[in-house]
Amino acid sequence: MSEQKPHSMTIQVHIDEARTPGQFVNMARIFHNQTEFVLDAMFLPPQSTTAHVLSRLIMSPVHAKHLLRALTHNVQLYEQKFGEIALTTGGSGPGPIVH
């Protein structure tokens, strides 16, 4: 039997003009259960203790792993071009990612 090659597909992406500028986030909260991962993108204003959830992504474990791989690949490309990204935390907390 011969193996079938995956079909190449072009996906066109549309973004509403209102979403084009994006939103700045400086924190994320990630949690999961057996069937889904949830990523809350948040903004914590300076000198505040209240973070605001600006967007929530809900995805399957498979899509979460694809996102992880894509982020890892892009961070590697970024660091090859611009140098290593230094991670700093302001104390004993979890940093900008809350698990």
Legacy VTK file of the C-alpha trace (Angstrom):
# vtk DataFile Version 3.0
C-alpha trace
ASCII
DATASET POLYDATA
POINTS 99 float
0.000 0.000 0.000
1.179 3.498 -0.697
1.085 6.198 1.933
-1.088 9.193 1.234
0.612 12.545 1.456
-1.160 15.248 3.463
-2.963 17.772 1.323
-1.541 21.261 1.242
-4.140 23.875 2.150
-4.003 27.644 2.116
-5.934 29.289 4.918
-6.901 32.895 4.569
-7.009 34.792 7.855
-9.361 37.712 8.411
-9.055 40.067 11.360
-11.670 42.683 12.170
-10.333 46.214 11.974
-11.246 46.789 15.639
-8.951 43.910 16.687
-5.998 44.896 14.493
-4.204 47.042 17.118
-4.205 44.147 19.607
-4.078 44.410 23.383
-0.991 44.515 25.587
-0.857 41.741 28.178
1.812 41.181 30.816
0.424 38.131 32.612
-1.203 34.847 31.757
-3.116 32.291 33.782
-3.204 28.735 32.489
-5.311 25.888 33.767
-6.632 22.645 32.337
-8.789 19.605 32.810
-8.849 16.329 30.899
-10.463 17.804 27.773
-9.312 21.419 27.498
-6.676 24.013 28.287
-7.686 27.552 29.227
-5.304 30.485 28.806
-6.346 33.846 30.252
-4.363 36.769 28.827
-4.276 39.485 31.502
-3.035 42.999 32.129
-1.734 43.941 35.575
-1.420 47.741 35.793
1.690 49.109 37.520
1.322 49.381 41.312
-1.930 47.386 41.239
-2.902 44.052 42.711
-5.815 43.443 40.327
-5.158 41.825 36.953
-7.801 42.211 34.244
-8.543 39.294 31.889
-8.544 40.762 28.376
-8.936 37.532 26.440
-9.582 33.859 27.167
-8.423 31.078 24.852
-9.972 27.637 25.273
-8.383 24.824 23.295
-8.038 21.078 23.129
-4.904 19.452 24.561
-3.724 18.744 20.993
-4.084 22.411 20.005
-2.369 23.484 23.239
0.616 21.306 22.329
0.702 22.768 18.801
0.667 26.267 20.341
3.516 25.292 22.686
5.597 24.029 19.755
4.893 27.154 17.692
5.816 29.453 20.592
8.973 27.471 21.321
10.025 27.637 17.678
9.345 31.376 17.445
11.195 32.152 20.691
14.183 30.216 19.346
14.103 32.236 16.104
13.801 35.473 18.083
16.769 34.601 20.321
18.906 33.640 17.322
18.258 37.074 15.833
18.180 39.328 18.915
19.885 37.379 21.711
18.670 35.459 24.725
15.549 36.667 26.510
16.409 37.167 30.183
13.770 35.965 32.619
13.426 37.974 35.800
10.942 37.650 38.616
10.346 40.239 41.271
10.506 37.913 44.263
9.439 34.418 45.143
6.218 34.473 43.104
5.539 32.530 39.907
6.417 35.458 37.649
4.061 36.684 34.953
2.571 33.231 34.359
0.108 32.041 36.972
-0.516 28.284 36.896
LINES 1 100
99 0 1 2 3 4 5 6 7 8 9 10 11 12 13 14 15 16 17 18 19 20 21 22 23 24 25 26 27 28 29 30 31 32 33 34 35 36 37 38 39 40 41 42 43 44 45 46 47 48 49 50 51 52 53 54 55 56 57 58 59 60 61 62 63 64 65 66 67 68 69 70 71 72 73 74 75 76 77 78 79 80 81 82 83 84 85 86 87 88 89 90 91 92 93 94 95 96 97 98
